[in-house]
Amino acid sequence: MIRPERRKDHEAIFKINESAFGRPHEALLVDALRRSPAFIPRLSLVALESRQVVGHILFTAVEVSTATDSHPALTLAPMAVLPAFQRRGIGSSLVRRGLDDARELGHGVVIVVGHPGYYPRFGFVPAGPLGIRAPFEVSSVTFMALELRPGALRGVRGEVRYPPEFAEVEG
Ligand SMILES: CC(C)(COP(=O)(O)OP(=O)(O)OC[C@H]1O[C@@H](n2cnc3c(N)ncnc32)[C@H](O)[C@@H]1OP(=O)(O)O)[C@@H](O)C(=O)NCCC(=O)NCCS
């Protein structure tokens, strides 16, 4: 079962991120992003198993900008599944449902920094060759983009401008 987060899920979401990443940074990032204008409540999704919240994914608004031009996009970050529930398809279900919901809400482009063995299965491709740059040092194979509608990436070039909350999370 996957649904948008509710207020009562906040604590479980914190614990899932903290235990999946083995540090509090991403959990704190989620809490900070909830207070940001870039936060999209319908794109903070939780996965439930036997009524327990075991997974979480967040898509936040970003811009892909040049000096003269700016295009709205989303970034997928972070996502986490409780260690005891990993490798059972929960993460994949969260990504697919998130992409479907984002498309339904009218979004066109999603950016992710993630493992190149994982995200291409959902349609992500390297973003650098498309002319999209990260504002931080990142290995080219981990910086990826996906279009939610055919042609949505056309003309989308420049540097991704993340909400400032991301700058406070290292690594
Ligand atoms: C990434 C994560 C959310 C995936 O959730 P999941 O429910 O285990 O995912 P699924 O069961 O759908 O998919 C498992 C696949 O992901 C791969 N995978 C998961 N984490 C991976 C990682 N850090 N590096 C490489 N591959 C990874 C597994 O190898 C597996 O691949 P396979 O299907 O080819 O065997 C989960 O492993 C997690 O919480 N990891 C720690 C936090 C993290 O690194 N988040 C991603 C960065 S924001």
The ligand as a Gaussian input file, in Angstrom:
#p B3LYP/6-31G(d) Opt

LIG

0 1
 C       17.702000       2.229000      -2.160000
 C       16.543000       1.588000      -1.406000
 C       15.482000       2.625000      -1.078000
 C       15.938000       0.502000      -2.312000
 O       14.811000      -0.036000      -1.659000
 P       14.419000      -1.584000      -1.864000
 O       13.042000      -1.763000      -1.355000
 O       15.501000      -2.435000      -1.303000
 O       14.457000      -1.652000      -3.457000
 P       13.935000      -2.792000      -4.398000
 O       13.669000      -4.042000      -3.613000
 O       12.867000      -2.244000      -5.228000
 O       15.186000      -2.959000      -5.329000
 C       16.322000      -3.600000      -4.858000
 C       17.360000      -3.355000      -5.917000
 O       18.022000      -2.150000      -5.610000
 C       19.408000      -2.366000      -5.589000
 N       19.945000      -1.452000      -4.633000
 C       19.378000      -0.997000      -3.523000
 N       20.191000      -0.136000      -2.901000
 C       21.269000      -0.022000      -3.663000
 C       22.450000       0.703000      -3.559000
 N       22.705000       1.543000      -2.533000
 N       23.359000       0.542000      -4.515000
 C       23.114000      -0.296000      -5.540000
 N       22.017000      -1.002000      -5.702000
 C       21.113000      -0.876000      -4.764000
 C       19.537000      -3.787000      -5.164000
 O       20.760000      -4.290000      -5.596000
 C       18.401000      -4.427000      -5.924000
 O       18.782000      -4.633000      -7.239000
 P       18.320000      -5.911000      -8.051000
 O       16.830000      -5.763000      -8.217000
 O       19.052000      -5.795000      -9.336000
 O       18.709000      -7.053000      -7.182000
 C       17.004000       0.908000      -0.081000
 O       17.998000      -0.037000      -0.398000
 C       17.548000       1.882000       0.936000
 O       16.806000       2.410000       1.758000
 N       18.867000       2.095000       0.904000
 C       19.530000       2.996000       1.853000
 C       19.221000       4.429000       1.538000
 C       19.641000       4.824000       0.118000
 O       20.764000       4.545000      -0.295000
 N       18.722000       5.486000      -0.612000
 C       18.948000       5.833000      -2.005000
 C       19.622000       7.125000      -2.172000
 S       18.540000       8.522000      -1.906000

